[in-house]
């Protein structure tokens, strides 16, 4: 059974604890029957629909009244991803991409855009996608080459490619970030909603990865999109992308935490049941040391994740540093925990179909997507330097 004692931490309110218990119960009874590993696309569609029917997606795509900005409760998002990831990487993916894909609309869309695209996401009847990365521009968003040029007064023409796009090939609509040229670099990007089936837009390639999920390369060739589909103003694309990632980056760490908790539980069970040299594997001091390292890393990761989520939920406009720390530490720690679990399983740990082997494949991408570990280190350092420079400027002003 997963450890839930962390729910007693002061980061959480009673509503979070109630949701965690209810979602865990639902996931234990519903998720396994929705997954067919021979049909990943169909499984994702089924998971999204079931999550929507059960009401869980309302947190991923929150609705707001006219003139109001939707508010994501980041603690709820993190708890949901942790709980789902503990049971199934694909269930976590289905939930998370409903939030990431629709995030730009929820955060910066007009009332009309929100009313048009968000209800289906929350109900599980529509699947969105977040199309930011390109072959030569992933972590370096300012280097995006996909363009959106005026085509008459009411349309723009999209040309270029996007790749590594989650939900690519199964999404009903995509938030596409393209260069519109209002200013150099990151200040000249804008975001547009492009619906599947729009002429000039095609799925160029489906991408297979070690832990199967719907991924694709998108190609735009003279794709005419209404200017009314632009999210925010021209040139707002980078700001919208970063605001979205500021919310969802912590949740990547939460998914890694769910994987790590499951690996630790599998390892504990193995250590207690497996006999070696006439005694349980758990009696060996090396095994006990490894289990202790697992538990300590998991708790440290959880503290960083829920610190970041609580900070955002209690009013911080940005949590760039906190989210980067949480994502970096949690994903790296989960990789170590899962690797240790595989080692404790011995040969069985690398046999296809065992849970720890599945977790070993699932965790690897989390150290890369939404900003690789190396990028998170740069982000953290830059935030530290920025704060130090600001403090120095204030000190100089006082003198």
N, C-alpha and C positions, 0 to 999 in steps of 0.2 A: 504493500500500500504506500502511495506517495506521502511524504511528510508534509503536513499542512500547518505545522506549528508556527510557521512564519506569518500566517494570517493574523496572529495575535500582535504583531508588531504595530507600533502607532502610526505607520503609514496608511493603514486601512481603516475604512468605516464599515459599519454593519452591512451596508448595501453591497460592498465588495465581498465580504465574507459570504453573504447569502448567495450572490451570483456564483462565486467559486464553487460552493457546494452543489448548487443546482446544475451548473455546466458540467462538472465532473461526473455527476450521476447520469446526465444525458449522454455524455460522450462514451461512458462505459457501456451503455446499452445500445447506442445508435450507430456509432462510427464504423465499427468493424464490418457491419453488414452493407455499408455504402461503398466499400472500396473493392474494386476489381483491378488487380495489379496488371492485368492484360489490357486494360482500357483506362488509361490515366485521364484522358479528356472526359470520358463519361463519368468517371469517379468524381472528378472535380465539379462537374455540373451537378451531380447528385448531392455532393456534400454542401455546395452553395445553396441549393434549393432546400435541403433539410435544415441547415443552419438558419436560413431565412424563415422557414415555416415555424421553427421553434422560437423565433424572436431574438436569436443571439446576434444577428447582424445589425441590429439597430445601433449598437455601440460603435460599429465600424463605419457606418454611414449616418451620423446623426442629422436629423432634420431641425430646422429652425424657422421661426416665423418671419414674415416679411420684414426686410431691413435688418435682420439679426444675423450674426455670424454663428455657424454651428460650432458647438464645443465638444471636442473629443475628451473623454475622461481617460487619460493615459494609463492610469492604474488598472482600469477595467480592460483596456486593450492588452496590457502586459499580462494580467492574470489569465485572460482568455487564451492568449497564445501559449503561455506556459502549460496550461491545463490540456489544451488540444495537442501540443507537441509531445507531451508525455505519452499520449495514446497513439498519435499518428502524425507523421510529418506532412502528409497530404491534407489532413484535416486542418492543421495549422496554416498551411499554404492557402487553402481555400478561404479561410477566415481573413487572413492578413491581406491578401490581394484585393478583397472587397474594400478594405479600408484604404490601402495605399493608392489603388486605382482611382477611387472616388475622392480622395483627400483634397486635391486641388479645387474641385468643384465645391466641396463642403466649406473650404476655407476662404475661397476668393470668388466663387461664382455669383452671378446675379440671382435674384429671387426666381426669375424665370428658368434659369439654367438648373438651379437646385430642384425646382418643382418638376422639371423635365427628366432629369437623369438620376436623382438620388433615391426616390421611392422604390424603384425596381431593384437597386443595389441592396437596400435594407430588407426587402422582401425576399431576396434570393432569386428573383426572376430575371435579373440582368447582371452581366459580369463586366466589370471595367478593367482597364489596364493602364499602367503608368509607363509611358514610353519616353524615357530620357536618354538612356545609354546609346552610344554608337560605337562602331568598331575602333575608332581612334579617339573617342571621347567618352570615358566612363566616369572616373573620379574627377577628371578635369572638365567640368560642365561648361566652362567658358569656351572650350574648343569645339563645341557642337557645330556641325557643318550642314545639317538638314536646314533647308530654307523655306520661308513662307513669304512669297512676294505678292504684291497687289495684283488682282485680276478683276478689273472693273472696280466699282465702288463698294460692292457688297460681298466680294469673295477674295480669298487669297489662294495662291497656288503652292501646294506643298511639293517639294522635290528633295529626295535623299533617302537615307536608310536609317533604321533603328535596329538594334540587336540586343540579345539577352533580355527580351521583353517577356516578363511573366504574364501568363494568361494569353500570350500571343497565339492566335489561332482559334481560341474559344471565346474571346471577349466580344461583347456586343458593341462597345465603344472604347476608344483609346484617348488618353490625354497625351498629346504629342507636343513636345517642346522643340521649337524651331527658331532659326535666326531670322529676325525681322529688321535688324539694322538700325534701331533707334540710337544706339551708341556702340562703341567698340566692346568686344568681349562679352562678359556676362550680362552687361546692361542692355544688350541688344537682342534678347531672347523673349519669346512670347509662347503662351500655351494655348492649344486649340483642342477641342473635342472633335474627334474624327470617328464617325460611326462605321462599323463593319459594313462592307459592301459598297462603300463610296467609290465611284469610278476613279481609277488612277491609284488606288490603294490595294496592295496585295500582300499576302503572306509569302515572302520569298523563300523561306526555309524554316522547317521545324528543327529545333535543336535538341539532341539527345544528351542527357547528362547522367552522372553516376547514380543520382537519386531522382528518378523520373518525375518531372513536373512539366506542365505545359509551358514551353519556351519557344520563342520564334524570332526570326529576323523579319522586319517590316520594310516594304519598299513603296515609296511614293514617287509617282511620275505624272506630273501635271494634275495632281489631286486637288480639285476645287472644293474648298471648305468655306462655308459662310463666315463672314467676319463676326456675325452674332454668336458663333461658337467659340470665339476667343474668350479665355478666362482672364478677367482683370483687364488692365490696359496694355497697350503695346509696350514691350520692354519690361513687363512685370514677371516674365517667365522664371528667371533665376530666383527672384524673391519667393515666388509661389512654390517652386521646387524645394528650396531650402526650408521653407516653413513646414511643408509636408514631411520632409525627412526629419525635421526637428522633432516631430511627434512620433513618427514610426520607427526611427532608428533605435530607440530604447526597446521597442517591442521585438526587434531582431534578437537582442540579448535575452529577452524573456523566452523566446522560442528555444534558444540554445540552452537556457536554464531548464526547460522542460525535458529536453533531450538528456541533459546531464543527470537530472534527478532519476530518469528512467534507467539510465546506464548504471547509476550507483545502486539502485534497487535490484537490478539484475545481478550485479556483482555481489551484493550482500547475500542474495539467495544462493548464488553459486558457491560462495565461500562457506556457507553453512551446510550445504548438501554434498559438496564434492569432498571425497576423502583422499588424502595424500599421505603416504608413509604411515598409514594406520590411524590417522586422525583427521578431523575436518580441516579443510584448507584454511578456515578462519583461525585456527590455532597458531598458525605460523606468524611470527612477528612481522615478517615482510608484508604479509597480507594485511595485517592490522594497520601497519604504517600507510599502506596504499589507500585503505578505506578512510583513514583519518585525513589524508590529503584531499581525497575526493570531497568529504563532508565540509572541510574548511573552505575549499575553493567554491563550492556551491553556495554556502552561506555568504561569502564575500561578494560573489556575483549578484546574488539576490539583493543584498544591501545596496549595491551600486545601481541596480536596475530600478528598484522601488524608490530610492532616493531621487533619481532623475524624474521618475513618473510623478511622485508627490510634489516635487518642486514645480513642475509644469502645471499640475492641477491646482496648485495653491496660488497661481497668479503670475509666475515668471513669464515674461514675454518670449524669451528664448532660453533653451537649455543646451546650447551647442556643446559646451564642455562636458556637462554631466552625461548627456546622451552618448557622446563619443566614448567617454570612459566606460560607461555601462556596456555598450555594444562591443568594444574592444576586449574588455576583460572577460565578459561572460562567454563570448564565442571562443576565445583562446582557452579559457578554463574548461569549457565543455569538451573541446577537442581532447584535452589532456585526460579528463575524466573518462571519456568514452574509450580512448586508447588504452587506459589502464584496465577498464572492464574487459575489453577484448583480450588483453594479456592474461587476465585471471581465468578466462574461459579456455585458454589454450587453443588447440586446433579447432575446437568447436566455434571459437569466436570469429573465425574467418569463413565459416561455412555459410554459403548463400541460404538465406531464409531465416537465420537466427536473428533475434532482436538486436543484439549488440552489433552484428554485421550491418544490419539496416541503419542503425544509429551512426555507425562509422561513416557510411556513405552520406547520410542526411546532414551531418554537421559541417562537412567540409566547405560547402558553398557559403555558409553563414559567415565565415571569416573573410569573404570576398564581397558579397553583394551589399548594397546600400553603404558602400565605402569600406574598402579593404582595411585590415588592421593597420597597415603602414600609413594609410591616409588618416585614420583616426588619431594616430600619434601626431601627425602634422597638425590636425585640427586642435588637439589638446594643447600642443605647444604654442600655437598661434594665439589661442585664447589666453594662455598664461602671459605671453609677451604683451598682448594688447592691454591686459589688466595692469601689468607692471608699468607700461608706458603711461597709462592714464593716471595711475597713482603718482608717478614721477611728475607729470604735468601739474597735478593738483598741488603737490608739495612746492613746486617752483612758483606757482601762482600765489601761494601763501607767503612766500618770501619776496 
